[in-house]
């Protein structure tokens, strides 16, 4: 409606246009141009493979035919209407099109930037008041909302709530921080120091400080906290971080900003690619007086990637004006990076004041409820000995040691008396051991150890946990209270209070101490715990209360809300099985494979968006519907190949009569699935020995060999070829992808006489 009315005002203000424009073409194209934005579940207009402009053009054509105006609309007028809709976002083409096509685009373009082309501000405002545009922001905001973004938002909120008032002041008082924040010469600040020196809390404090004080008016600030699973081997590995940062900047734009609409095309084309994201951030920079990007936990060993990243934002044509970059890491940056980009470095080390406040907070929380304490309860604790032992690190204080001011603990006193600055005592390890030993001896120790296991391994796998997820995990592990009843959510939260922060809004949890996390990961949680988790996962995935795939996005949303452990269990099963010899969990697998509903439920949950809360799930589904992404029609043999469950299990399934050539819904046989295993060829070997057909093709016309050369391993490729797979059937696209992704396989194919795509030609294309 807005586009048509703005067009009418523009035409009315120009006598030439009044006599030149085909008003019917202009009206129909303006009114129907955005039908391709339809987001309802049925979506009668939106196709799966066309841009929204094309869908809108087809809808307009159908409208003309349905209303029997086709006699008045000859082929040329229909084509003009179609061009006006299809090309309304293609500014570079419009200048060469007919006047009717150009006018439609100009009216659409006025929806966000404001009055133009002779339309007065009063007339424009009258249209905007009569037909508000507020709901349009939802369409443009969807792109910056995904599961990873929401997870990072939760993490940021937890850090804000957990940060102790009065800490990190040393960082803001540092001369290099002041110069970086307010000066013009230093654009990169690098905070480095060992684990548990408070680097992440410094970044959280900096974000809050900028947002609250606005040292420079109109400053945009965004942070990304790299987890252990966020690999950093090259430039491309910063894509997720920069995508999240870009989304955060957009969320800070004023409500009246028109930039999101103007960025939409750039976002669709390049969000997630570093250089494209830099261009988007460059455009965002003109909406702020300054942009501050914070990358917390970077890997300094990826020097080439870091060099290229800073080069893009600080040196190249895409450099962002007014940008300031802060990075944190355990190790300092190299001298080459420091000299190249004029980096100012600051060593992270918790101040004596910060440690005193931390120890005092721990004492106050010793007898506190999970609701936390008010800021007035935070007071300095004068234990210089403990501060000296900490050596600038936030040590995990065992619960019985947290009350040392009024009730000195003998173990702590013995440690403090025996310790000296020159002693060989590994203080962090001693504190971690004491913490763990107290948990083992405590009431509800099984609950606490299970919770710690999932908080540690969940973070390792890139997931956050909630008390509700732990509630389901505890049931799967068979852990009950002393009276054999299931633990309540309140009991779980209280049991985790000593070692985890809990976000009051989403209930997501985060371990308090990285030192304790690393100790448990390397010293405590061994194969015994991992095996128990896998067995519990199989048991959980075969529960009848979530059996069978859901039939709609809403149904799956309700299931994941009711069963919050389901996504994690499904997504990590294959990863965890890979750490054990094939066949280790044959009985558990066979029990699950025999239940078709459990298999479908597992596959659907493994592809679904994790459920954090209703709003974030809806927004992620609006961006990409994942409830229907799983492959239907898996047989037990497909599942065995998918999970890499082992040769003996495959043989047992074949002996039971499961067909080697039974296709899934996408036409893939078990051999197709096995061929994609990049770590092992055992499933391929056994399936071939049982007589699997190497020439079977899926719905895309691809053979198992075509899958293997892109996703599999070299030995699988050898086996398939030795059993008669036709290497000449591989097309250029398969070979091109193999050339990029699997150089060892590409080299092997060259030895067999296959001509691989030329690297320079591929690059040029």
Secondary structure as the mmCIF struct_conf table of DSSP 4:
data_model
#
loop_
_struct_conf.conf_type_id
_struct_conf.id
_struct_conf.beg_label_comp_id
_struct_conf.beg_label_asym_id
_struct_conf.beg_label_seq_id
_struct_conf.end_label_comp_id
_struct_conf.end_label_asym_id
_struct_conf.end_label_seq_id
HELX_RH_AL_P HELX_RH_AL_P1 UNK A 2 UNK A 12
TURN_TY1_P TURN_TY1_P1 UNK A 13 UNK A 13
HELX_RH_AL_P HELX_RH_AL_P2 UNK A 15 UNK A 20
BEND BEND1 UNK A 21 UNK A 21
HELX_RH_AL_P HELX_RH_AL_P3 UNK A 23 UNK A 32
TURN_TY1_P TURN_TY1_P2 UNK A 33 UNK A 34
HELX_RH_3T_P HELX_RH_3T_P1 UNK A 35 UNK A 37
BEND BEND2 UNK A 40 UNK A 42
BEND BEND3 UNK A 44 UNK A 45
BEND BEND4 UNK A 48 UNK A 50
HELX_RH_AL_P HELX_RH_AL_P4 UNK A 52 UNK A 66
TURN_TY1_P TURN_TY1_P3 UNK A 67 UNK A 68
TURN_TY1_P TURN_TY1_P4 UNK A 70 UNK A 72
BEND BEND5 UNK A 73 UNK A 73
HELX_RH_AL_P HELX_RH_AL_P5 UNK A 75 UNK A 86
TURN_TY1_P TURN_TY1_P5 UNK A 87 UNK A 89
HELX_RH_AL_P HELX_RH_AL_P6 UNK A 91 UNK A 94
TURN_TY1_P TURN_TY1_P6 UNK A 95 UNK A 96
BEND BEND6 UNK A 97 UNK A 97
HELX_RH_AL_P HELX_RH_AL_P7 UNK A 99 UNK A 113
TURN_TY1_P TURN_TY1_P7 UNK A 117 UNK A 118
HELX_RH_AL_P HELX_RH_AL_P8 UNK A 121 UNK A 130
BEND BEND7 UNK A 131 UNK A 131
TURN_TY1_P TURN_TY1_P8 UNK A 134 UNK A 135
HELX_RH_AL_P HELX_RH_AL_P9 UNK A 136 UNK A 141
HELX_RH_3T_P HELX_RH_3T_P2 UNK A 142 UNK A 144
HELX_RH_AL_P HELX_RH_AL_P10 UNK A 147 UNK A 162
BEND BEND8 UNK A 163 UNK A 163
HELX_LH_PP_P HELX_LH_PP_P1 UNK A 164 UNK A 164
TURN_TY1_P TURN_TY1_P9 UNK A 165 UNK A 168
HELX_RH_AL_P HELX_RH_AL_P11 UNK A 169 UNK A 173
BEND BEND9 UNK A 174 UNK A 174
HELX_RH_AL_P HELX_RH_AL_P12 UNK A 175 UNK A 182
BEND BEND10 UNK A 184 UNK A 185
STRN STRN1 UNK A 188 UNK A 192
TURN_TY1_P TURN_TY1_P10 UNK A 195 UNK A 196
BEND BEND11 UNK A 197 UNK A 198
HELX_RH_AL_P HELX_RH_AL_P13 UNK A 199 UNK A 213
BEND BEND12 UNK A 215 UNK A 216
TURN_TY1_P TURN_TY1_P11 UNK A 217 UNK A 218
STRN STRN2 UNK A 219 UNK A 225
TURN_TY1_P TURN_TY1_P12 UNK A 228 UNK A 229
BEND BEND13 UNK A 230 UNK A 230
BEND BEND14 UNK A 233 UNK A 234
HELX_RH_3T_P HELX_RH_3T_P3 UNK A 235 UNK A 238
HELX_RH_AL_P HELX_RH_AL_P14 UNK A 239 UNK A 251
TURN_TY1_P TURN_TY1_P13 UNK A 252 UNK A 252
BEND BEND15 UNK A 253 UNK A 253
TURN_TY1_P TURN_TY1_P14 UNK A 255 UNK A 256
HELX_RH_AL_P HELX_RH_AL_P15 UNK A 259 UNK A 270
TURN_TY1_P TURN_TY1_P15 UNK A 271 UNK A 272
BEND BEND16 UNK A 273 UNK A 273
HELX_RH_AL_P HELX_RH_AL_P16 UNK A 274 UNK A 285
TURN_TY1_P TURN_TY1_P16 UNK A 286 UNK A 287
BEND BEND17 UNK A 288 UNK A 289
STRN STRN3 UNK A 290 UNK A 296
BEND BEND18 UNK A 297 UNK A 297
TURN_TY1_P TURN_TY1_P17 UNK A 300 UNK A 301
HELX_RH_AL_P HELX_RH_AL_P17 UNK A 303 UNK A 314
TURN_TY1_P TURN_TY1_P18 UNK A 315 UNK A 315
BEND BEND19 UNK A 316 UNK A 316
TURN_TY1_P TURN_TY1_P19 UNK A 317 UNK A 318
HELX_LH_PP_P HELX_LH_PP_P2 UNK A 319 UNK A 320
TURN_TY1_P TURN_TY1_P20 UNK A 321 UNK A 322
STRN STRN4 UNK A 323 UNK A 329
BEND BEND20 UNK A 330 UNK A 331
HELX_LH_PP_P HELX_LH_PP_P3 UNK A 332 UNK A 334
HELX_RH_AL_P HELX_RH_AL_P18 UNK A 335 UNK A 341
TURN_TY1_P TURN_TY1_P21 UNK A 342 UNK A 342
STRN STRN5 UNK A 344 UNK A 347
HELX_RH_AL_P HELX_RH_AL_P19 UNK A 352 UNK A 366
TURN_TY1_P TURN_TY1_P22 UNK A 367 UNK A 367
TURN_TY1_P TURN_TY1_P23 UNK A 370 UNK A 371
HELX_RH_3T_P HELX_RH_3T_P4 UNK A 375 UNK A 377
HELX_RH_AL_P HELX_RH_AL_P20 UNK A 384 UNK A 390
TURN_TY1_P TURN_TY1_P24 UNK A 391 UNK A 392
BEND BEND21 UNK A 393 UNK A 393
HELX_RH_3T_P HELX_RH_3T_P5 UNK A 399 UNK A 401
TURN_TY1_P TURN_TY1_P25 UNK A 402 UNK A 406
BEND BEND22 UNK A 407 UNK A 407
HELX_RH_AL_P HELX_RH_AL_P21 UNK A 410 UNK A 418
TURN_TY1_P TURN_TY1_P26 UNK A 421 UNK A 422
HELX_RH_AL_P HELX_RH_AL_P22 UNK A 427 UNK A 441
BEND BEND23 UNK A 442 UNK A 442
TURN_TY1_P TURN_TY1_P27 UNK A 443 UNK A 444
HELX_RH_AL_P HELX_RH_AL_P23 UNK A 445 UNK A 460
TURN_TY1_P TURN_TY1_P28 UNK A 461 UNK A 462
STRN STRN6 UNK A 465 UNK A 466
HELX_RH_AL_P HELX_RH_AL_P24 UNK A 467 UNK A 477
TURN_TY1_P TURN_TY1_P29 UNK A 478 UNK A 478
TURN_TY1_P TURN_TY1_P30 UNK A 482 UNK A 483
BEND BEND24 UNK A 484 UNK A 484
HELX_LH_PP_P HELX_LH_PP_P4 UNK A 485 UNK A 488
HELX_RH_AL_P HELX_RH_AL_P25 UNK A 489 UNK A 496
TURN_TY1_P TURN_TY1_P31 UNK A 497 UNK A 499
STRN STRN7 UNK A 500 UNK A 502
TURN_TY1_P TURN_TY1_P32 UNK A 504 UNK A 506
STRN STRN8 UNK A 508 UNK A 511
BEND BEND25 UNK A 512 UNK A 512
HELX_RH_AL_P HELX_RH_AL_P26 UNK A 514 UNK A 519
HELX_RH_PI_P HELX_RH_PI_P1 UNK A 520 UNK A 524
HELX_RH_AL_P HELX_RH_AL_P27 UNK A 527 UNK A 541
TURN_TY1_P TURN_TY1_P33 UNK A 542 UNK A 542
HELX_RH_3T_P HELX_RH_3T_P6 UNK A 544 UNK A 546
BEND BEND26 UNK A 548 UNK A 548
BEND BEND27 UNK A 551 UNK A 552
HELX_RH_AL_P HELX_RH_AL_P28 UNK A 553 UNK A 562
TURN_TY1_P TURN_TY1_P34 UNK A 564 UNK A 565
HELX_RH_AL_P HELX_RH_AL_P29 UNK A 566 UNK A 577
TURN_TY1_P TURN_TY1_P35 UNK A 578 UNK A 579
BEND BEND28 UNK A 580 UNK A 580
TURN_TY1_P TURN_TY1_P36 UNK A 582 UNK A 585
HELX_RH_AL_P HELX_RH_AL_P30 UNK A 586 UNK A 593
TURN_TY1_P TURN_TY1_P37 UNK A 594 UNK A 594
HELX_RH_AL_P HELX_RH_AL_P31 UNK A 596 UNK A 607
BEND BEND29 UNK A 608 UNK A 608
HELX_LH_PP_P HELX_LH_PP_P5 UNK A 609 UNK A 610
BEND BEND30 UNK A 612 UNK A 612
HELX_RH_AL_P HELX_RH_AL_P32 UNK A 614 UNK A 623
TURN_TY1_P TURN_TY1_P38 UNK A 627 UNK A 628
BEND BEND31 UNK A 630 UNK A 630
HELX_LH_PP_P HELX_LH_PP_P6 UNK A 631 UNK A 632
HELX_RH_AL_P HELX_RH_AL_P33 UNK A 636 UNK A 643
TURN_TY1_P TURN_TY1_P39 UNK A 644 UNK A 644
HELX_RH_AL_P HELX_RH_AL_P34 UNK A 647 UNK A 655
TURN_TY1_P TURN_TY1_P40 UNK A 656 UNK A 657
TURN_TY1_P TURN_TY1_P41 UNK A 660 UNK A 661
TURN_TY1_P TURN_TY1_P42 UNK A 665 UNK A 666
BEND BEND32 UNK A 667 UNK A 667
HELX_RH_AL_P HELX_RH_AL_P35 UNK A 670 UNK A 675
TURN_TY1_P TURN_TY1_P43 UNK A 676 UNK A 676
BEND BEND33 UNK A 678 UNK A 679
HELX_RH_AL_P HELX_RH_AL_P36 UNK A 682 UNK A 689
TURN_TY1_P TURN_TY1_P44 UNK A 690 UNK A 691
TURN_TY1_P TURN_TY1_P45 UNK A 694 UNK A 695
TURN_TY1_P TURN_TY1_P46 UNK A 699 UNK A 700
BEND BEND34 UNK A 701 UNK A 701
HELX_RH_AL_P HELX_RH_AL_P37 UNK A 704 UNK A 711
BEND BEND35 UNK A 712 UNK A 712
HELX_RH_AL_P HELX_RH_AL_P38 UNK A 714 UNK A 722
TURN_TY1_P TURN_TY1_P47 UNK A 723 UNK A 724
HELX_RH_3T_P HELX_RH_3T_P7 UNK A 727 UNK A 729
HELX_RH_AL_P HELX_RH_AL_P39 UNK A 732 UNK A 741
HELX_RH_AL_P HELX_RH_AL_P40 UNK A 743 UNK A 751
TURN_TY1_P TURN_TY1_P48 UNK A 752 UNK A 753
HELX_LH_PP_P HELX_LH_PP_P7 UNK A 756 UNK A 758
HELX_RH_AL_P HELX_RH_AL_P41 UNK A 759 UNK A 764
#
